[in-house]
Amino acid sequence: MRKLFLVRHGEAVSGSENPDPPLSKDGENEVKKIAVFLARGRIGVTRIIHSDKARARETARHIVNTLGPDPSVEVAPSGLAPNDSTALVMEAIGQWTDNVMLVGHLPFLGRLASLLVLGAEDKPVVTFDPGTVVALNLLDDGRWVIDWVLKPRMLGA
């Protein structure tokens, strides 16, 4: 069964401090706890693709540093920014045969999850607090379903 993991970047510093804000200290700590949980669960990700924004790049780096050297890490040339269309990613997802993790932003991730599960971007299916991971499974009939959701607060972060 193919899996897709949607990860919202960890909490970032204020955008007024930096036009491309990095993770805050709390955000780093949350992401590290999430990464440990994912590593223990042996999620079988072979690729981690993140947006080019600092907070997503840092989130992906913390996750891969904990998972180990197996997943490749790639920056998405386009398609994962907060207000991007889901069309590019939907096309790519249809071609993937491995388990992939996307690290990105709202509102993009929310729209993508809704489109995959419900077939419509405008029908919210899950909320993404900073650091949230949504695990989706592709069923034999081609439908995506939410397998589980992990939020940092569930780990005491």
C-alpha positions as CSV (number, residue, x, y, z in Angstrom):
1,M,0.0,0.0,0.0
2,R,1.4,3.3,-1.1
3,K,1.6,6.1,1.5
4,L,1.8,9.9,1.3
5,F,2.8,12.0,4.3
6,L,1.8,15.6,4.4
7,V,3.8,17.7,7.0
8,R,3.3,21.3,7.9
9,H,6.5,23.0,8.8
10,G,7.1,23.6,12.5
11,E,6.4,26.9,14.2
12,A,8.4,29.7,12.7
13,V,9.7,33.0,14.1
14,S,7.6,36.1,13.3
15,G,7.6,37.1,9.6
16,S,8.2,40.7,10.7
17,E,11.6,39.6,11.9
18,N,12.6,37.9,8.7
19,P,10.9,37.7,5.2
20,D,11.7,34.0,5.0
21,P,11.4,33.0,8.7
22,P,13.2,30.0,10.0
23,L,11.8,27.7,12.7
24,S,11.5,29.1,16.2
25,K,13.2,27.3,19.1
26,D,9.8,25.8,20.0
27,G,9.3,24.8,16.4
28,E,12.6,23.0,16.3
29,N,11.8,21.1,19.5
30,E,8.4,20.1,18.2
31,V,9.8,18.9,14.9
32,K,12.5,16.9,16.6
33,K,9.9,15.1,18.7
34,I,7.8,14.4,15.7
35,A,10.9,13.1,13.9
36,V,11.7,10.7,16.7
37,F,8.1,9.4,16.6
38,L,8.3,8.9,12.9
39,A,11.6,7.0,13.1
40,R,10.2,4.7,15.8
41,G,7.2,4.0,13.5
42,R,9.5,3.0,10.6
43,I,7.3,4.8,8.1
44,G,9.2,3.7,5.1
45,V,9.6,7.1,3.3
46,T,12.0,7.0,0.4
47,R,11.7,10.7,-0.6
48,I,11.1,13.9,1.3
49,I,10.2,16.9,-0.8
50,H,10.0,20.3,0.7
51,S,9.2,23.8,-0.4
52,D,12.1,26.3,-0.8
53,K,11.1,28.3,2.3
54,A,13.5,28.1,5.3
55,R,10.9,26.8,7.8
56,A,10.0,23.8,5.5
57,R,13.6,23.1,4.6
58,E,14.6,23.1,8.3
59,T,11.6,20.8,9.1
60,A,12.6,18.4,6.4
61,R,16.3,18.4,7.6
62,H,15.3,17.6,11.2
63,I,13.1,14.7,10.0
64,V,15.7,13.2,7.6
65,N,18.5,13.6,10.3
66,T,16.4,11.4,12.6
67,L,15.1,8.9,10.0
68,G,18.5,8.2,8.7
69,P,20.2,8.3,5.3
70,D,17.6,6.3,3.4
71,P,15.2,9.0,2.3
72,S,16.4,11.4,-0.3
73,V,15.7,15.0,0.3
74,E,14.6,17.3,-2.5
75,V,13.6,20.9,-2.8
76,A,10.5,21.3,-4.9
77,P,11.3,23.7,-7.7
78,S,7.6,24.9,-7.5
79,G,4.3,23.7,-6.4
80,L,4.5,23.6,-2.6
81,A,4.3,27.3,-1.7
82,P,1.4,28.4,0.5
83,N,-0.8,29.6,-2.3
84,D,0.3,27.4,-5.2
85,S,-2.2,25.4,-7.2
86,T,-2.4,21.7,-6.3
87,A,-2.3,20.7,-10.0
88,L,1.5,20.1,-10.3
89,V,1.6,18.0,-7.1
90,M,-1.5,16.0,-8.1
91,E,0.1,15.2,-11.4
92,A,3.3,14.1,-9.7
93,I,1.5,12.0,-7.0
94,G,-0.1,10.0,-9.8
95,Q,3.4,9.0,-11.1
96,W,5.0,8.1,-7.8
97,T,5.3,4.5,-6.8
98,D,7.1,4.9,-3.5
99,N,6.2,6.4,-0.1
100,V,6.8,10.2,-0.2
101,M,6.7,12.9,2.4
102,L,5.8,16.5,1.4
103,V,6.8,19.3,3.8
104,G,5.0,22.5,3.1
105,H,2.6,25.2,4.2
106,L,-1.0,26.2,4.7
107,P,-3.3,26.7,2.9
108,F,-1.7,24.5,0.3
109,L,-1.5,21.3,2.4
110,G,-5.1,21.6,3.6
111,R,-6.4,22.0,0.0
112,L,-4.2,19.0,-1.2
113,A,-5.5,16.7,1.6
114,S,-9.1,17.7,0.9
115,L,-8.6,17.1,-2.8
116,L,-7.0,13.7,-2.3
117,V,-9.6,12.4,0.2
118,L,-12.8,14.2,-0.8
119,G,-12.1,15.2,-4.4
120,A,-12.7,18.9,-3.6
121,E,-10.2,21.5,-2.3
122,D,-12.8,23.6,-0.6
123,K,-14.1,20.9,1.8
124,P,-11.7,20.8,4.8
125,V,-10.9,17.3,5.9
126,V,-8.1,17.9,8.5
127,T,-6.5,20.8,10.4
128,F,-2.7,21.4,10.2
129,D,-1.2,23.0,13.3
130,P,2.5,23.7,12.9
131,G,4.4,20.4,12.9
132,T,1.3,18.3,12.0
133,V,1.8,15.1,10.1
134,V,-1.1,13.5,8.1
135,A,-0.5,10.0,6.8
136,L,-2.6,9.0,3.8
137,N,-2.9,5.5,2.3
138,L,-3.8,4.8,-1.3
139,L,-6.4,2.0,-1.5
140,D,-6.5,-0.6,-4.2
141,D,-9.5,1.2,-5.8
142,G,-7.4,4.4,-6.2
143,R,-9.0,6.3,-3.3
144,W,-6.8,8.1,-0.7
145,V,-7.8,7.8,2.9
146,I,-6.4,9.3,6.1
147,D,-4.6,6.6,8.1
148,W,-3.6,8.8,11.0
149,V,-2.8,12.3,12.1
150,L,0.0,13.4,14.5
151,K,0.2,16.8,16.1
152,P,3.1,18.0,18.3
153,R,0.8,18.6,21.3
154,M,0.0,14.8,21.2
155,L,3.7,14.2,22.1
156,G,3.8,16.9,24.8
157,A,5.6,19.3,22.5
